[in-house]
Amino acid sequence: MLRRALLAASASTRLRQLITTAPQTRAIVEKYVAGETADDAVRVTRTLRAAGLLVTLDYLGEDTKDPAQAAAATDEYIQLAGKLGAEGLTQGGAAEVSVKPTAVGLFLGTRMAQENIGRICAAAREAGTTVTLDAEEFAAIEPTLRIAAQLRAEYGDLGCVVQACLRRSEDDCRALAAYGTRVRLCKGAYSEPESVAFTSRRDIDRSYARCLRALMNGSGYPMLATHDPRLIRIAAARAGLAERDSGSFEYQMLYGIRPAEQARLAASGAQVRVYVPYGSDWYGYLVRRLAERPANLMFFLRALSSRR
Ligand SMILES: Cc1cc2nc3c(=O)[nH]c(=O)nc-3n(C[C@H](O)[C@H](O)[C@H](O)COP(=O)(O)OP(=O)(O)OC[C@H]3O[C@@H](n4cnc5c(N)ncnc54)[C@H](O)[C@@H]3O)c2cc1C
């Protein structure tokens, strides 16, 4: 309930103003966001790589209403891929990029988004790495999967994301797994109606386990994005049953969340990728992180109320 209420309230201009201008916000943003520039992102990537972790980088921004802004976000990714490649951080896809289709123009037209994503895929390939398309609100899911399917004819390693909270996702996982696709499985960070989504934690977790099974039993490359200890245990068990070796799938977690667990899994021989966002447009990302965890939200509210 709290999560849904916060996600709904986040559209309010007053709440946005309050959160983005509060001095206490900075420390919380720094916990989850690598910094404002590509150089900040590369610096954090270097540190994570040195610790044996894989990385995927997200240039913050979403729901772009302006073609010039969509083009600028695309150029930022192209430059980032070049920087990562020049530093030797992309070898074997060790550092890749995650792109939100609405940041590069999805809601301005699928053709524009596909062209922009295609340019990012070309730059990533040139740099020796891959692209994963994030999953966003429900209206973006079908066009995103369609773009991914079309671009995959040229860029077979283009990954996509499935949100376990959606009722359609088990079918999507089966179809994607049959094609050998790189698929990130997450619970889903957006608030969606009952008509298209499971809304209770229990139903979402059960759907995650079913999707996980479909991906592990398929011929693709599952990327299991969760901090949930129970689902991580289920993933390990499923990998064993499917006789997958540790190089045939990976765990993914967000920068700043459960870093000790990230290190523990990597030390156990698993592949672990950290999703690292950077940039100045962090509001939507921060609200989703606060909404996921009441403890984070309470900490944030206490910090806000003690500012006088
Ligand atoms: C790598 C990655 C990529 C993602 N990409 C997408 C995407 O493309 N589209 C999308 O909709 N969603 C995406 N998500 C977000 C995802 O959908 C969930 O909203 C988010 O991961 C929280 O769900 P959870 O599986 O970690 O489980 P939860 O049930 O939220 O948490 C399980 C446990 O993890 C720990 N934990 C979780 N969140 C926090 C936190 N903020 N701070 C501290 N501890 C925490 C706690 O111990 C908690 O009990 C992504 C998540 C990850 C990890």
The ligand as an SDF file (V2000), in Angstrom:
LIG
                    3D

 53 58  0  0  0  0  0  0  0  0999 V2000
   20.1260   -5.1130  -11.3950 C   0  0  0  0  0  0  0  0  0  0  0  0
   18.6970   -4.6840  -11.3030 C   0  0  0  0  0  0  0  0  0  0  0  0
   18.0780   -4.1600  -12.4220 C   0  0  0  0  0  0  0  0  0  0  0  0
   16.7340   -3.7980  -12.3570 C   0  0  0  0  0  0  0  0  0  0  0  0
   16.1060   -3.3730  -13.4970 N   0  0  0  0  0  0  0  0  0  0  0  0
   14.7880   -3.1210  -13.4530 C   0  0  0  0  0  0  0  0  0  0  0  0
   14.0570   -2.8180  -14.6400 C   0  0  0  0  0  0  0  0  0  0  0  0
   14.5990   -2.7650  -15.7520 O   0  0  0  0  0  0  0  0  0  0  0  0
   12.7320   -2.5730  -14.5160 N   0  0  0  0  0  0  0  0  0  0  0  0
   12.0800   -2.6270  -13.3010 C   0  0  0  0  0  0  0  0  0  0  0  0
   10.8640   -2.4270  -13.2570 O   0  0  0  0  0  0  0  0  0  0  0  0
   12.7500   -2.8980  -12.1800 N   0  0  0  0  0  0  0  0  0  0  0  0
   14.0820   -3.1440  -12.2190 C   0  0  0  0  0  0  0  0  0  0  0  0
   14.7360   -3.4530  -11.0530 N   0  0  0  0  0  0  0  0  0  0  0  0
   14.0780   -3.2380   -9.7460 C   0  0  0  0  0  0  0  0  0  0  0  0
   13.2890   -4.4640   -9.3020 C   0  0  0  0  0  0  0  0  0  0  0  0
   12.1720   -4.6310  -10.1340 O   0  0  0  0  0  0  0  0  0  0  0  0
   12.8280   -4.3160   -7.8490 C   0  0  0  0  0  0  0  0  0  0  0  0
   11.9970   -3.1990   -7.7430 O   0  0  0  0  0  0  0  0  0  0  0  0
   13.9540   -4.1940   -6.8610 C   0  0  0  0  0  0  0  0  0  0  0  0
   15.0610   -4.9690   -7.2200 O   0  0  0  0  0  0  0  0  0  0  0  0
   13.5000   -4.6600   -5.4810 C   0  0  0  0  0  0  0  0  0  0  0  0
   13.0840   -5.9930   -5.5300 O   0  0  0  0  0  0  0  0  0  0  0  0
   13.9180   -7.2150   -4.9130 P   0  0  0  0  0  0  0  0  0  0  0  0
   13.8620   -8.3190   -5.8870 O   0  0  0  0  0  0  0  0  0  0  0  0
   15.2720   -6.7780   -4.5670 O   0  0  0  0  0  0  0  0  0  0  0  0
   13.0890   -7.6950   -3.6820 O   0  0  0  0  0  0  0  0  0  0  0  0
   12.4600   -6.9570   -2.4070 P   0  0  0  0  0  0  0  0  0  0  0  0
   11.3440   -7.8310   -1.9860 O   0  0  0  0  0  0  0  0  0  0  0  0
   12.1810   -5.5190   -2.6870 O   0  0  0  0  0  0  0  0  0  0  0  0
   13.6500   -7.0170   -1.3530 O   0  0  0  0  0  0  0  0  0  0  0  0
   14.1810   -8.2250   -0.8510 C   0  0  0  0  0  0  0  0  0  0  0  0
   15.2390   -7.9000    0.1860 C   0  0  0  0  0  0  0  0  0  0  0  0
   16.3180   -7.1830   -0.4130 O   0  0  0  0  0  0  0  0  0  0  0  0
   16.7800   -6.1460    0.4440 C   0  0  0  0  0  0  0  0  0  0  0  0
   16.5040   -4.8170   -0.2110 N   0  0  0  0  0  0  0  0  0  0  0  0
   15.6590   -4.6040   -1.2340 C   0  0  0  0  0  0  0  0  0  0  0  0
   15.6310   -3.2970   -1.5910 N   0  0  0  0  0  0  0  0  0  0  0  0
   16.4660   -2.6780   -0.7440 C   0  0  0  0  0  0  0  0  0  0  0  0
   16.8830   -1.3290   -0.6090 C   0  0  0  0  0  0  0  0  0  0  0  0
   16.3890   -0.3500   -1.4110 N   0  0  0  0  0  0  0  0  0  0  0  0
   17.7680   -1.0350    0.3630 N   0  0  0  0  0  0  0  0  0  0  0  0
   18.2740   -2.0120    1.1440 C   0  0  0  0  0  0  0  0  0  0  0  0
   17.9140   -3.3160    1.0590 N   0  0  0  0  0  0  0  0  0  0  0  0
   17.0330   -3.6480    0.1390 C   0  0  0  0  0  0  0  0  0  0  0  0
   16.0540   -6.3370    1.7340 C   0  0  0  0  0  0  0  0  0  0  0  0
   16.7820   -7.2300    2.5190 O   0  0  0  0  0  0  0  0  0  0  0  0
   14.7590   -6.9900    1.3080 C   0  0  0  0  0  0  0  0  0  0  0  0
   14.1400   -7.7230    2.2950 O   0  0  0  0  0  0  0  0  0  0  0  0
   16.0410   -3.8830  -11.1140 C   0  0  0  0  0  0  0  0  0  0  0  0
   16.6760   -4.4220  -10.0050 C   0  0  0  0  0  0  0  0  0  0  0  0
   17.9680   -4.8360  -10.0870 C   0  0  0  0  0  0  0  0  0  0  0  0
   18.5980   -5.4590   -8.8900 C   0  0  0  0  0  0  0  0  0  0  0  0
  1  2  1  0
  2  3  1  0
  2 52  2  0
  3  4  2  0
  4  5  1  0
  4 50  1  0
  5  6  2  0
  6  7  1  0
  6 13  1  0
  7  8  2  0
  7  9  1  0
  9 10  1  0
 10 11  2  0
 10 12  1  0
 12 13  2  0
 13 14  1  0
 14 15  1  0
 14 50  1  0
 15 16  1  0
 16 17  1  0
 16 18  1  0
 18 19  1  0
 18 20  1  0
 20 21  1  0
 20 22  1  0
 22 23  1  0
 23 24  1  0
 24 25  2  0
 24 26  1  0
 24 27  1  0
 27 28  1  0
 28 29  2  0
 28 30  1  0
 28 31  1  0
 31 32  1  0
 32 33  1  0
 33 34  1  0
 33 48  1  0
 34 35  1  0
 35 36  1  0
 35 46  1  0
 36 37  1  0
 36 45  1  0
 37 38  2  0
 38 39  1  0
 39 40  1  0
 39 45  2  0
 40 41  1  0
 40 42  2  0
 42 43  1  0
 43 44  2  0
 44 45  1  0
 46 47  1  0
 46 48  1  0
 48 49  1  0
 50 51  2  0
 51 52  1  0
 52 53  1  0
M  END
$$$$
